[in-house]
Amino acid sequence: MEVDRTFFGLFPHSEIEQANLSVDVHLEKLGNQLDCQVRLQGTIEVACDRCLGLFDLDIDFEDRVIAKLGEETDLDGDVWILGPEVHELDLSQPIFEFAHLALPTRRIHPDEADCDPDMLDRLEGPEDGNDDEEPTDPRWNALKDLK
């Protein structure tokens, strides 16, 4: 299935606004256990930590959801327990979480040349270093001599 802006719009506090992800789910039933292998591939639009410019970050993430058949439904733990009344498996929350887990902590353009040159110049500061500094009050010079 395809996951995009519409999917992430359903979650009010999503860090991801724009994405183009393909989600492959492989479901394997082993006795009373369901093993769902979920793989996310595609791109997520993120802001560069260096220049704040937006770019598409390639994502390839795989994780699994384990569900067991039981007496009562409990979807809070690491292993979901599905009661007899459950007839379909909603994987929207795990897909949402996996997409956020796939994001690296440091997000920068793969090539520094793609960064905004104006922003990089601002990060380096003024060329001579004294443009923004105010002249020091001469009364403070006496305190400097105390060192």
C-alpha positions as a Python dict, from the first residue, in 0.01 Angstrom:
ca = {
    (1, 'M'): (0, 0, 0),
    (2, 'E'): (104, 361, -47),
    (3, 'V'): (143, 603, 245),
    (4, 'D'): (149, 977, 179),
    (5, 'R'): (43, 1317, 315),
    (6, 'T'): (-316, 1201, 365),
    (7, 'F'): (-212, 918, 597),
    (8, 'F'): (6, 1139, 819),
    (9, 'G'): (-268, 1405, 826),
    (10, 'L'): (-481, 1160, 1028),
    (11, 'F'): (-235, 1186, 1318),
    (12, 'P'): (-256, 1532, 1483),
    (13, 'H'): (101, 1558, 1619),
    (14, 'S'): (293, 1396, 1338),
    (15, 'E'): (643, 1524, 1272),
    (16, 'I'): (606, 1402, 914),
    (17, 'E'): (397, 1619, 685),
    (18, 'Q'): (498, 1502, 338),
    (19, 'A'): (600, 1148, 250),
    (20, 'N'): (589, 904, -36),
    (21, 'L'): (626, 559, 116),
    (22, 'S'): (549, 211, -3),
    (23, 'V'): (447, -29, 274),
    (24, 'D'): (482, -403, 225),
    (25, 'V'): (321, -628, 486),
    (26, 'H'): (399, -997, 493),
    (27, 'L'): (163, -1185, 725),
    (28, 'E'): (251, -1534, 842),
    (29, 'K'): (26, -1741, 1067),
    (30, 'L'): (204, -1982, 1300),
    (31, 'G'): (-51, -2173, 1509),
    (32, 'N'): (-229, -1911, 1721),
    (33, 'Q'): (31, -1643, 1644),
    (34, 'L'): (42, -1389, 1360),
    (35, 'D'): (380, -1253, 1254),
    (36, 'C'): (352, -933, 1047),
    (37, 'Q'): (673, -821, 879),
    (38, 'V'): (631, -452, 784),
    (39, 'R'): (874, -284, 543),
    (40, 'L'): (872, 87, 462),
    (41, 'Q'): (1053, 217, 153),
    (42, 'G'): (1042, 560, -5),
    (43, 'T'): (1109, 920, 86),
    (44, 'I'): (1009, 1152, 369),
    (45, 'E'): (1043, 1528, 339),
    (46, 'V'): (1249, 1665, 631),
    (47, 'A'): (1429, 1989, 716),
    (48, 'C'): (1808, 1987, 697),
    (49, 'D'): (1968, 2039, 1039),
    (50, 'R'): (2246, 2242, 878),
    (51, 'C'): (2060, 2488, 653),
    (52, 'L'): (1689, 2430, 741),
    (53, 'G'): (1611, 2363, 375),
    (54, 'L'): (1364, 2086, 292),
    (55, 'F'): (1482, 1772, 116),
    (56, 'D'): (1360, 1418, 53),
    (57, 'L'): (1526, 1162, 281),
    (58, 'D'): (1540, 803, 154),
    (59, 'I'): (1392, 553, 399),
    (60, 'D'): (1426, 175, 409),
    (61, 'F'): (1298, 38, 740),
    (62, 'E'): (1177, -304, 848),
    (63, 'D'): (1018, -418, 1173),
    (64, 'R'): (754, -662, 1287),
    (65, 'V'): (430, -679, 1480),
    (66, 'I'): (343, -999, 1665),
    (67, 'A'): (-17, -1082, 1751),
    (68, 'K'): (-156, -1384, 1934),
    (69, 'L'): (-510, -1510, 1949),
    (70, 'G'): (-656, -1498, 2299),
    (71, 'E'): (-964, -1444, 2513),
    (72, 'E'): (-959, -1061, 2537),
    (73, 'T'): (-824, -795, 2303),
    (74, 'D'): (-513, -611, 2429),
    (75, 'L'): (-320, -394, 2183),
    (76, 'D'): (-102, -212, 2439),
    (77, 'G'): (191, -449, 2484),
    (78, 'D'): (474, -560, 2259),
    (79, 'V'): (270, -866, 2164),
    (80, 'W'): (-88, -788, 2067),
    (81, 'I'): (-358, -1018, 2201),
    (82, 'L'): (-654, -1049, 1963),
    (83, 'G'): (-990, -1153, 2108),
    (84, 'P'): (-1249, -1359, 1919),
    (85, 'E'): (-1437, -1042, 1813),
    (86, 'V'): (-1140, -908, 1609),
    (87, 'H'): (-1173, -984, 1239),
    (88, 'E'): (-927, -735, 1092),
    (89, 'L'): (-586, -604, 1193),
    (90, 'D'): (-538, -225, 1192),
    (91, 'L'): (-167, -155, 1131),
    (92, 'S'): (-199, 223, 1092),
    (93, 'Q'): (-46, 304, 1434),
    (94, 'P'): (257, 74, 1390),
    (95, 'I'): (317, 210, 1038),
    (96, 'F'): (302, 565, 1177),
    (97, 'E'): (549, 473, 1454),
    (98, 'F'): (782, 285, 1219),
    (99, 'A'): (799, 586, 984),
    (100, 'H'): (907, 807, 1275),
    (101, 'L'): (1154, 545, 1401),
    (102, 'A'): (1309, 533, 1054),
    (103, 'L'): (1406, 901, 1074),
    (104, 'P'): (1770, 953, 1175),
    (105, 'T'): (1854, 1184, 1464),
    (106, 'R'): (2077, 1395, 1238),
    (107, 'R'): (1913, 1499, 913),
    (108, 'I'): (2140, 1675, 667),
    (109, 'H'): (2159, 1695, 290),
    (110, 'P'): (2356, 1399, 152),
    (111, 'D'): (2567, 1647, -44),
    (112, 'E'): (2671, 1968, 133),
    (113, 'A'): (2652, 2148, -202),
    (114, 'D'): (2271, 2111, -184),
    (115, 'C'): (2256, 2322, 133),
    (116, 'D'): (2142, 2684, 112),
    (117, 'P'): (2464, 2889, 65),
    (118, 'D'): (2312, 3202, 226),
    (119, 'M'): (2231, 3008, 542),
    (120, 'L'): (2580, 2854, 554),
    (121, 'D'): (2731, 3203, 525),
    (122, 'R'): (2519, 3319, 817),
    (123, 'L'): (2637, 3025, 1024),
    (124, 'E'): (3000, 3119, 966),
    (125, 'G'): (2935, 3469, 1104),
    (126, 'P'): (3085, 3801, 998),
    (127, 'E'): (3413, 3785, 810),
    (128, 'D'): (3616, 4022, 1027),
    (129, 'G'): (3445, 3920, 1353),
    (130, 'N'): (3402, 4277, 1484),
    (131, 'D'): (3096, 4400, 1294),
    (132, 'D'): (2840, 4316, 1561),
    (133, 'E'): (3053, 4385, 1867),
    (134, 'E'): (3001, 4711, 2051),
    (135, 'P'): (3308, 4899, 2175),
    (136, 'T'): (3395, 4808, 2534),
    (137, 'D'): (3351, 5059, 2807),
    (138, 'P'): (3700, 5173, 2918),
    (139, 'R'): (3598, 5132, 3283),
    (140, 'W'): (3602, 4752, 3233),
    (141, 'N'): (3969, 4759, 3123),
    (142, 'A'): (4073, 4814, 3485),
    (143, 'L'): (3897, 4492, 3583),
    (144, 'K'): (4078, 4301, 3310),
    (145, 'D'): (4410, 4397, 3474),
    (146, 'L'): (4307, 4217, 3794),
    (147, 'K'): (4359, 3879, 3631),
}
